[in-house]
Amino acid sequence: WGRSPDDLYILYTGGTTGMPKGVMWRQDDLVVTLDSTSKYPLPSVPGLDVFHERISKPGPRNLPAAPLMHGTGAFNAMWNLVLAGSIVTLTGRHFDATELLDTIEANRINSISIVGETFAKPILRALDAEPQRWDITSLRVIFSSGVIWAADTKAGLLRHNERLIMVDSLGSSEAIGMASSTVTADSARAGTSTTATFRAAPSTKVLTEDGREVAPGSGERGRVALRGRMPAGYYKDEAKTAATFVSHDGVRWSIPGDWAEVEADGTLKLYGRGSQCINTGGEKVYPEEVEEALKLHETVADAAVIGVPDDRFGEAITALVEPHVGSRIDEVTLIAHVRTMLEAFKAPKRVLPITSIGRAANGKLDYKRLRADALAQLGLTET
């Protein structure tokens, strides 16, 4: 019928760590990977019989809150279509929590996909401000990927719908479903939900740069690696393909660059992308964990953390902070706040105000632009 499992689906990365790259997926690999967590997953051999057998009624109604050009929105939409579900999209060109909640209620949406705190916090603020306005009882599942999603925010959403199942997925355009964290009302009450902690999939390992597996409880850090079905590579970029899709002892791994530690119980503690890692006084600090600490302060709407040149430390941790409407940024208070949550060396040396962090529609940060803004505010030049 003119189609082949080898036909390519190309998804462009957001370019957070450089120029956007076209990730080339065989369509068969992509569909089977997306469907692997279904109750009755599709077989590895193509065929429609099993597909027809498992479809006895219309599937879920899904709303991708993130744009369909982003993997979080596109992948969840595709998965729901494979489940014989339907997709409802927002008409606004920019994310608006009120529009989202109106659409959930009007269309009785069953699941949504978001990009972490960037989407979850505005949703929670809207619900807290008008708790009786929306009926969101139809909503059962919230999927998130791409940006850290705080445990406190998840607990807040549960106050408005105790039936919610919140799935935080560690993955990327190059590696789908490396690990996940699922929160329900029961797990929240039990206190087992923490920020940036994930349960690895069976095909996921944490590897050192020479390909050795990181032992649980060792305190050693490595890069999260996924084997099995994965992209063919990057479109017209052999060098970056070789750097991300690496073979060790005859096994091909997808290693996008997320650094993590393996706890004694086997869970992964995520630190962030090595490409954004700040080397300050010989210590490695990942921006995401400092940003997360800052965003837990009541005056902070959003935050970005970068390193700027420093004669003493090599790089000084510097935060750009967007305040909530009506709030004021107090540098001393925020530095002290981070110190109560993280090691002292991870606290920013400076906290700079910014009108808007300016996240893209997919929730990602433009660290290059933000670094230039910080340097300008500090009167420094790029080295």
C-alpha positions as CSV (number, residue, x, y, z in Angstrom):
1,W,0.0,0.0,0.0
2,G,3.0,2.2,-0.5
3,R,4.2,2.3,3.1
4,S,7.1,0.6,4.9
5,P,8.2,0.1,8.5
6,D,11.5,1.6,7.3
7,D,9.8,5.0,6.4
8,L,11.4,7.7,8.5
9,Y,9.8,10.1,11.1
10,I,12.2,13.0,11.7
11,L,11.8,15.0,14.9
12,Y,13.9,18.1,15.4
13,T,15.4,18.6,18.9
14,G,14.8,21.9,20.5
15,G,18.4,23.1,20.2
16,T,18.9,23.7,23.9
17,T,22.4,22.3,23.7
18,G,23.3,23.6,20.3
19,M,21.8,23.8,16.8
20,P,18.6,21.7,16.4
21,K,19.3,18.2,15.1
22,G,16.9,16.0,13.1
23,V,16.4,12.7,15.0
24,M,15.6,9.9,12.5
25,W,13.3,7.2,13.7
26,R,12.2,4.2,11.7
27,Q,8.4,4.4,12.0
28,D,8.1,0.8,13.1
29,D,10.7,1.3,15.9
30,L,8.9,4.5,17.0
31,V,5.4,3.0,17.1
32,V,6.5,-0.2,18.9
33,T,8.5,1.8,21.4
34,L,5.7,4.2,22.2
35,D,3.3,1.3,22.7
36,S,5.6,-0.8,24.8
37,T,4.0,0.2,28.1
38,S,0.4,-0.5,27.0
39,K,-1.5,-3.2,28.8
40,Y,-1.5,-5.3,25.6
41,P,1.5,-4.0,23.6
42,L,1.8,-4.6,19.9
43,P,3.9,-7.5,18.8
44,S,7.4,-6.9,17.4
45,V,6.3,-8.5,14.0
46,P,4.1,-6.1,12.0
47,G,0.5,-7.1,11.5
48,L,-3.0,-5.8,12.1
49,D,-4.6,-8.9,13.7
50,V,-3.4,-8.1,17.3
51,F,-4.1,-4.5,16.8
52,H,-7.7,-5.2,15.9
53,E,-8.1,-7.8,18.8
54,R,-7.1,-5.3,21.5
55,I,-9.5,-2.5,20.3
56,S,-12.9,-3.2,21.7
57,K,-14.0,0.4,22.3
58,P,-12.9,4.0,21.6
59,G,-9.6,4.8,23.3
60,P,-8.8,7.8,25.6
61,R,-9.2,11.4,24.8
62,N,-5.8,13.0,24.9
63,L,-4.8,16.7,25.0
64,P,-1.2,17.6,24.2
65,A,-0.6,20.8,26.1
66,A,2.9,21.0,24.5
67,P,3.1,21.8,20.8
68,L,3.1,18.8,18.4
69,M,6.5,19.9,17.1
70,H,7.9,18.8,20.5
71,G,8.4,15.1,21.3
72,T,6.4,15.2,24.5
73,G,3.3,16.4,22.7
74,A,3.8,14.4,19.5
75,F,4.8,11.1,21.1
76,N,1.8,11.1,23.5
77,A,-0.5,12.0,20.7
78,M,0.8,9.1,18.5
79,W,0.5,6.6,21.3
80,N,-3.1,7.6,22.0
81,L,-4.0,7.2,18.3
82,V,-2.5,3.7,18.4
83,L,-4.8,3.0,21.3
84,A,-7.8,4.1,19.1
85,G,-8.0,7.3,21.0
86,S,-8.7,10.8,19.9
87,I,-6.6,14.0,20.1
88,V,-8.0,17.4,21.2
89,T,-5.7,20.4,20.6
90,L,-5.6,23.9,22.0
91,T,-6.4,26.8,19.6
92,G,-4.2,29.4,21.4
93,R,-0.7,30.1,20.1
94,H,0.7,30.3,23.6
95,F,0.1,28.1,26.6
96,D,-2.8,29.3,28.8
97,A,-3.8,27.3,31.9
98,T,-7.4,28.7,31.7
99,E,-7.8,27.6,28.1
100,L,-6.4,24.2,29.0
101,L,-8.8,23.7,32.0
102,D,-11.7,24.9,30.0
103,T,-10.9,22.4,27.2
104,I,-10.5,19.5,29.7
105,E,-13.9,20.2,31.1
106,A,-15.7,20.8,27.8
107,N,-14.3,17.7,26.1
108,R,-14.1,15.4,29.1
109,I,-10.3,14.9,28.5
110,N,-8.8,11.7,30.0
111,S,-5.1,12.5,29.7
112,I,-2.8,15.4,28.9
113,S,0.9,15.8,28.2
114,I,2.9,18.6,29.6
115,V,6.5,19.7,30.0
116,G,7.1,19.7,33.7
117,E,6.9,22.7,36.0
118,T,6.6,25.1,33.1
119,F,3.1,23.8,32.5
120,A,2.2,22.3,35.9
121,K,2.7,25.4,38.0
122,P,0.4,27.7,36.0
123,I,-2.2,24.9,36.0
124,L,-2.0,24.6,39.8
125,R,-2.1,28.4,40.3
126,A,-5.3,28.6,38.3
127,L,-6.9,25.7,40.2
128,D,-5.9,27.2,43.6
129,A,-7.2,30.6,42.6
130,E,-10.6,29.3,41.5
131,P,-11.0,25.7,43.0
132,Q,-14.7,25.5,42.2
133,R,-14.5,26.8,38.6
134,W,-13.6,23.6,36.7
135,D,-14.8,20.0,36.7
136,I,-11.6,18.0,35.9
137,T,-12.9,14.6,37.2
138,S,-12.6,13.1,33.7
139,L,-8.8,13.7,33.8
140,R,-7.0,10.5,35.0
141,V,-3.4,10.8,33.7
142,I,-0.9,13.6,33.3
143,F,2.3,12.7,31.3
144,S,5.3,14.9,31.6
145,S,8.8,14.9,30.0
146,G,11.6,17.3,29.2
147,V,11.6,19.6,32.3
148,I,11.7,18.7,36.1
149,W,8.3,18.4,37.7
150,A,8.4,19.0,41.5
151,A,6.9,16.7,44.0
152,D,5.2,19.7,45.8
153,T,3.4,20.6,42.5
154,K,2.2,17.1,42.0
155,A,0.8,17.0,45.6
156,G,-0.9,20.3,44.9
157,L,-2.6,18.9,41.8
158,L,-3.8,15.9,43.7
159,R,-5.7,18.3,46.0
160,H,-8.0,19.1,43.1
161,N,-8.3,15.6,41.7
162,E,-7.4,12.6,43.9
163,R,-7.8,10.2,41.0
164,L,-4.9,11.6,39.1
165,I,-2.0,9.4,38.0
166,M,1.0,11.6,37.2
167,V,3.8,10.0,35.1
168,D,7.1,11.9,34.9
169,S,9.1,10.3,32.1
170,L,12.9,10.6,31.7
171,G,13.5,10.5,28.0
172,S,14.3,12.5,24.9
173,S,13.9,12.7,21.2
174,E,16.8,10.2,21.0
175,A,15.7,7.8,23.8
176,I,12.1,7.3,24.7
177,G,11.2,5.9,28.1
178,M,14.6,5.6,29.8
179,A,13.0,5.8,33.2
180,S,9.8,7.0,34.9
181,S,8.3,8.2,38.1
182,T,4.6,7.6,38.9
183,V,2.7,9.5,41.6
184,T,-0.8,8.8,42.9
185,A,-2.7,10.0,45.9
186,D,-1.5,6.8,47.8
187,S,2.2,7.3,47.0
188,A,2.0,11.0,47.9
189,R,0.4,10.2,51.3
190,A,3.1,7.6,51.8
191,G,5.8,10.2,51.2
192,T,7.5,8.1,48.5
193,S,7.4,10.8,45.8
194,T,10.5,12.9,45.4
195,T,11.7,15.3,42.7
196,A,14.0,14.1,39.9
197,T,14.0,10.5,41.1
198,F,13.1,7.8,38.6
199,R,12.7,4.1,38.3
200,A,14.8,2.8,35.4
201,A,13.3,0.8,32.6
202,P,14.7,-2.7,32.1
203,S,16.7,-1.6,29.0
204,T,18.3,1.4,30.8
205,K,21.6,1.5,32.5
206,V,23.9,4.3,33.8
207,L,27.3,4.1,32.2
208,T,30.6,5.8,32.7
209,E,32.2,7.4,29.7
210,D,34.3,4.3,29.1
211,G,31.2,2.1,29.1
212,R,31.3,0.7,32.6
213,E,28.0,0.3,34.5
214,V,27.6,2.4,37.5
215,A,27.0,0.3,40.6
216,P,23.9,1.1,42.8
217,G,24.8,3.0,46.0
218,S,28.4,3.7,44.8
219,G,27.9,7.5,44.7
220,E,29.4,7.5,41.2
221,R,27.8,9.5,38.4
222,G,27.3,8.4,34.8
223,R,25.2,9.0,31.8
224,V,21.8,7.4,31.4
225,A,21.9,5.0,28.4
226,L,19.1,3.1,26.7
227,R,19.5,0.0,24.5
228,G,16.9,-1.7,22.2
229,R,14.8,0.2,19.6
230,M,16.2,3.6,19.0
231,P,16.7,6.2,16.2
232,A,18.9,5.5,13.2
233,G,20.8,8.7,14.0
234,Y,20.8,12.4,13.2
235,Y,19.9,13.6,9.8
236,K,23.1,14.5,7.8
237,D,25.3,14.6,10.9
238,E,27.5,11.6,11.2
239,A,29.7,13.1,13.9
240,K,26.9,13.8,16.3
241,T,25.3,10.4,15.5
242,A,28.6,8.7,16.5
243,A,28.8,10.7,19.8
244,T,25.2,10.0,20.9
245,F,24.6,6.4,19.6
246,V,27.5,4.5,21.1
247,S,28.5,0.8,21.0
248,H,30.0,-0.9,24.0
249,D,30.9,-4.6,23.8
250,G,28.7,-5.0,20.7
251,V,25.7,-3.3,22.2
252,R,24.4,-0.1,20.7
253,W,23.3,2.5,23.2
254,S,21.5,5.8,22.9
255,I,23.2,8.3,25.3
256,P,21.7,11.8,25.0
257,G,23.8,13.2,27.8
258,D,21.6,13.1,31.0
259,W,23.8,12.5,34.1
260,A,22.5,10.5,37.0
261,E,23.5,8.6,40.1
262,V,22.1,5.1,40.9
263,E,20.8,4.9,44.5
264,A,21.1,1.7,46.6
265,D,17.5,0.7,45.8
266,G,18.2,1.0,42.1
267,T,16.3,4.3,41.5
268,L,18.0,7.0,39.4
269,K,18.7,10.5,40.8
270,L,18.8,12.8,37.9
271,Y,21.2,15.8,37.7
272,G,20.8,17.1,34.2
273,R,22.6,17.5,30.9
274,G,26.3,17.5,31.0
275,S,26.5,20.1,28.2
276,Q,25.0,22.7,30.7
277,C,27.1,21.5,33.7
278,I,28.8,24.3,35.6
279,N,32.4,23.7,36.8
280,T,32.8,26.0,39.9
281,G,35.9,25.6,41.9
282,G,36.4,22.0,40.7
283,E,32.8,21.0,41.6
284,K,30.3,20.0,39.0
285,V,26.9,21.7,39.4
286,Y,23.9,20.9,37.2
287,P,21.6,23.9,36.6
288,E,18.4,22.0,36.8
289,E,18.7,21.1,40.5
290,V,19.5,24.8,41.4
291,E,16.7,26.1,39.3
292,E,14.3,23.6,41.0
293,A,15.4,24.8,44.5
294,L,14.9,28.5,43.5
295,K,11.4,27.8,42.0
296,L,10.3,26.4,45.3
297,H,10.5,29.9,46.9
298,E,7.2,31.7,47.0
299,T,8.4,34.8,45.2
300,V,9.9,32.9,42.2
301,A,7.8,32.3,39.0
302,D,10.7,30.8,37.0
303,A,14.5,30.6,37.1
304,A,17.5,29.8,34.9
305,V,21.0,29.1,36.2
306,I,24.2,29.6,34.2
307,G,27.9,29.9,34.8
308,V,29.8,33.1,34.2
309,P,33.6,33.6,34.1
310,D,35.1,34.0,37.6
311,D,38.8,34.5,38.5
312,R,38.5,32.5,41.7
313,F,36.1,29.7,40.8
314,G,36.5,29.4,37.1
315,E,32.8,29.7,36.7
316,A,30.4,31.4,39.2
317,I,26.9,30.1,39.5
318,T,24.5,32.8,38.5
319,A,20.7,32.8,38.6
320,L,18.3,34.8,36.5
321,V,15.0,34.9,38.4
322,E,11.6,35.9,37.1
323,P,9.4,37.0,40.1
324,H,5.7,36.3,40.5
325,V,3.5,39.2,39.8
326,G,3.5,41.5,42.8
327,S,6.7,40.0,44.2
328,R,10.2,41.4,44.5
329,I,13.4,39.4,44.1
330,D,15.6,39.6,47.2
331,E,19.1,38.3,46.3
332,V,20.2,37.5,49.8
333,T,17.0,35.7,50.7
334,L,17.1,33.5,47.6
335,I,20.8,32.5,48.1
336,A,20.0,31.6,51.7
337,H,16.9,29.6,50.5
338,V,19.0,27.5,48.1
339,R,21.6,26.8,50.9
340,T,18.8,25.3,53.0
341,M,18.1,22.8,50.2
342,L,21.4,22.1,48.5
343,E,25.1,22.0,49.4
344,A,26.6,25.5,49.9
345,F,28.8,25.3,46.8
346,K,25.7,24.9,44.7
347,A,24.1,28.1,45.8
348,P,24.2,31.1,43.3
349,K,26.9,33.7,43.9
350,R,24.5,36.2,42.3
351,V,20.8,36.3,41.7
352,L,19.7,38.7,38.9
353,P,16.2,39.8,38.1
354,I,14.7,39.3,34.7
355,T,11.3,40.3,33.4
356,S,10.7,37.0,31.7
357,I,12.8,33.8,31.4
358,G,11.4,33.5,27.9
359,R,10.9,29.8,27.7
360,A,10.0,28.4,24.2
361,A,6.6,26.9,23.6
362,N,8.0,23.5,24.4
363,G,9.2,24.7,27.8
364,K,12.9,24.7,27.0
365,L,15.4,27.4,27.9
366,D,17.7,29.3,25.6
367,Y,20.8,29.1,27.8
368,K,22.9,31.0,25.3
369,R,20.6,34.0,25.3
370,L,20.3,33.9,29.1
371,R,24.0,33.7,29.6
372,A,24.4,36.8,27.4
373,D,21.8,38.6,29.5
374,A,23.6,37.7,32.7
375,L,27.0,38.9,31.3
376,A,25.4,42.2,30.2
377,Q,23.9,42.8,33.7
378,L,27.2,42.0,35.4
379,G,29.3,44.0,32.9
380,L,31.3,41.0,31.9
381,T,32.4,39.8,28.5
382,E,32.4,36.2,27.1
383,T,35.8,34.4,27.5
